[in-house]
Amino acid sequence: MASRTAPDSLRWVQDLLNTLDIETGEDALTADGGLGGFLRAHGVSEPGPGRGESGERREVRELREALREVCLAHTAGTAVPEPAARTLDRLFAAAPLVLAVQPDGGAALRPAAGLGGAAYLTARIAAGIATAVADGTWKRLKACEAHDCRWVFYDRSPAGRSRWCSMAVCGSRAKMRTYRARRAESE
């Protein structure tokens, strides 16, 4: 679904969140070599200094699920749950960013020197979120409202009110459930 792909600043967030297929339970990060494969595919060294793969995997999964809560809040138009905000505060604090001034006079956030593995990934994601907040695209990264889906998509609708990853699948199922519930009430 190319139209639901996030802009470059949010691509790493979307890629990370969609490593878990809630419907099937398949988690690409827990499969053999899954975390390493994900990190390598995104140009990240693995693991970070003094870190083992199990610690890295735990941190990345924590990051993923806290960010999913944020995307669900974007979908519902509600506040981010406090536990998710605290988790993100803790993880982002351990993944510092620096401001790099570019030759053309512009500036960009980048991970601090010496980060690797989960900390580098977290810093890259934080930099992408900061860019998306600045350009107004952050709140358009959403998680499907369907409880058995939660796939993360980028809402490109003019009003920014999409609730499902796909109207043809998840949206249709939700509307059918609502229709059946109303019909059952009237009988």
C-alpha positions as CSV (number, residue, x, y, z in Angstrom):
1,M,0.0,0.0,0.0
2,A,2.4,2.7,-1.2
3,S,0.0,5.5,-0.4
4,R,0.1,4.6,3.2
5,T,3.9,4.7,3.4
6,A,5.3,7.4,5.8
7,P,7.5,10.2,4.7
8,D,11.3,9.6,5.0
9,S,11.4,11.2,8.5
10,L,9.0,8.6,9.8
11,R,9.9,5.6,7.7
12,W,12.1,4.0,10.5
13,V,9.2,4.4,13.0
14,Q,6.8,2.8,10.6
15,D,9.2,0.0,9.7
16,L,9.9,-0.8,13.4
17,L,6.2,-0.8,14.4
18,N,5.3,-3.1,11.5
19,T,7.8,-5.8,12.6
20,L,4.9,-7.3,14.6
21,D,1.9,-8.7,12.9
22,I,-0.7,-8.7,15.6
23,E,-3.2,-10.9,13.7
24,T,-0.8,-13.8,13.2
25,G,1.5,-13.1,16.2
26,E,4.6,-13.1,14.0
27,D,7.3,-10.9,15.4
28,A,10.2,-10.3,13.0
29,L,12.4,-9.1,15.9
30,T,12.2,-12.4,17.8
31,A,12.8,-14.7,14.9
32,D,16.4,-16.1,14.5
33,G,18.6,-13.2,13.5
34,G,15.5,-10.9,13.4
35,L,16.8,-8.0,15.4
36,G,20.2,-8.1,13.7
37,G,18.6,-8.3,10.3
38,F,16.3,-5.4,11.0
39,L,19.3,-3.3,12.3
40,R,21.5,-4.3,9.3
41,A,18.7,-3.4,6.8
42,H,18.6,0.0,8.4
43,G,22.4,0.5,8.4
44,V,22.8,0.1,12.2
45,S,25.7,-1.6,13.7
46,E,24.8,-4.3,16.2
47,P,24.8,-4.6,19.2
48,G,25.7,-1.4,21.0
49,P,28.8,-1.2,23.1
50,G,28.6,-3.6,26.1
51,R,25.2,-4.9,25.0
52,G,24.0,-8.4,24.4
53,E,21.3,-9.3,21.8
54,S,18.7,-10.1,24.4
55,G,19.0,-6.7,26.1
56,E,18.9,-5.0,22.7
57,R,15.9,-6.9,21.6
58,R,14.0,-6.1,24.9
59,E,14.8,-2.3,24.4
60,V,13.7,-2.3,20.8
61,R,10.5,-4.1,21.6
62,E,9.8,-1.7,24.4
63,L,10.4,1.2,22.0
64,R,8.1,-0.4,19.4
65,E,5.2,-0.9,21.8
66,A,5.5,2.5,23.4
67,L,5.5,4.1,19.9
68,R,2.5,2.0,18.9
69,E,0.6,3.5,21.9
70,V,1.5,7.0,20.6
71,C,0.2,6.0,17.1
72,L,-3.0,4.7,18.6
73,A,-3.4,8.0,20.5
74,H,-2.9,9.8,17.1
75,T,-5.7,7.6,15.6
76,A,-8.1,8.2,18.5
77,G,-7.2,11.9,19.0
78,T,-6.4,11.3,22.6
79,A,-3.5,11.9,24.9
80,V,-0.5,9.5,24.9
81,P,-0.9,7.0,27.9
82,E,1.4,8.0,30.7
83,P,3.3,4.6,30.9
84,A,4.1,4.9,27.2
85,A,5.3,8.5,27.6
86,R,7.6,7.5,30.5
87,T,9.0,4.5,28.6
88,L,9.8,6.8,25.6
89,D,11.3,9.4,27.9
90,R,13.7,6.8,29.4
91,L,14.7,5.3,26.1
92,F,15.2,8.6,24.3
93,A,17.3,9.9,27.3
94,A,19.7,6.9,26.7
95,A,20.0,7.8,23.0
96,P,21.3,11.3,22.7
97,L,21.2,13.5,19.6
98,V,23.5,16.2,18.4
99,L,22.7,19.1,16.1
100,A,24.8,19.0,13.0
101,V,25.2,22.2,11.0
102,Q,25.3,21.4,7.3
103,P,27.5,23.2,4.7
104,D,24.4,24.9,3.2
105,G,23.7,26.5,6.6
106,G,20.9,24.1,7.4
107,A,20.9,21.9,10.4
108,A,19.8,18.4,11.3
109,L,19.6,16.2,14.3
110,R,21.8,13.0,14.3
111,P,22.7,10.3,16.8
112,A,25.6,11.2,19.1
113,A,28.9,9.6,18.4
114,G,29.5,6.1,19.9
115,L,26.0,4.9,19.8
116,G,25.3,1.5,18.3
117,G,22.5,-1.1,18.1
118,A,19.3,-0.2,20.0
119,A,20.6,3.2,21.2
120,Y,21.5,4.3,17.7
121,L,18.1,3.1,16.3
122,T,16.3,4.9,19.1
123,A,18.3,8.1,18.4
124,R,17.5,7.9,14.7
125,I,13.8,7.4,15.4
126,A,13.9,10.4,17.8
127,A,15.5,12.6,15.2
128,G,12.8,11.5,12.7
129,I,10.1,12.3,15.1
130,A,11.6,15.7,15.9
131,T,11.6,16.4,12.1
132,A,8.0,15.2,11.7
133,V,6.8,17.3,14.6
134,A,8.5,20.4,13.1
135,D,6.9,19.8,9.6
136,G,3.5,18.8,11.0
137,T,3.5,15.1,9.9
138,W,4.0,13.3,13.2
139,K,0.3,13.0,14.1
140,R,-0.5,11.5,10.8
141,L,1.4,8.3,11.7
142,K,-1.3,6.1,13.1
143,A,-2.1,2.6,14.2
144,C,-5.1,0.8,12.8
145,E,-8.0,1.0,15.1
146,A,-8.9,-2.7,14.6
147,H,-7.8,-4.6,17.8
148,D,-6.6,-7.6,15.7
149,C,-4.5,-5.4,13.4
150,R,-2.8,-2.3,14.8
151,W,-0.8,-2.0,11.5
152,V,0.9,1.4,11.4
153,F,0.1,3.6,8.4
154,Y,0.5,7.1,7.3
155,D,-2.8,9.0,7.0
156,R,-2.8,10.9,3.7
157,S,-6.5,11.8,3.8
158,P,-7.2,15.5,3.4
159,A,-8.8,15.8,6.8
160,G,-6.3,13.5,8.6
161,R,-9.1,11.4,10.2
162,S,-8.4,7.8,8.9
163,R,-8.8,5.1,11.5
164,W,-8.0,1.9,9.6
165,C,-4.9,0.8,7.7
166,S,-7.3,-0.3,4.9
167,M,-10.9,0.7,4.4
168,A,-11.3,-2.4,2.2
169,V,-10.3,-4.8,5.0
170,C,-10.2,-3.4,8.6
171,G,-12.7,-0.5,7.9
172,S,-15.1,-2.8,6.2
173,R,-14.9,-5.4,9.0
174,A,-15.6,-2.6,11.6
175,K,-18.5,-1.3,9.7
176,M,-20.0,-4.8,9.3
177,R,-19.7,-5.4,13.1
178,T,-21.4,-2.1,13.8
179,Y,-24.2,-3.0,11.3
180,R,-24.7,-6.4,12.8
181,A,-24.8,-5.1,16.3
182,R,-27.4,-2.5,15.4
183,R,-29.5,-5.1,13.6
184,A,-29.3,-7.5,16.6
185,E,-30.5,-4.6,18.9
186,S,-33.5,-3.9,16.7
187,E,-34.6,-7.5,16.5
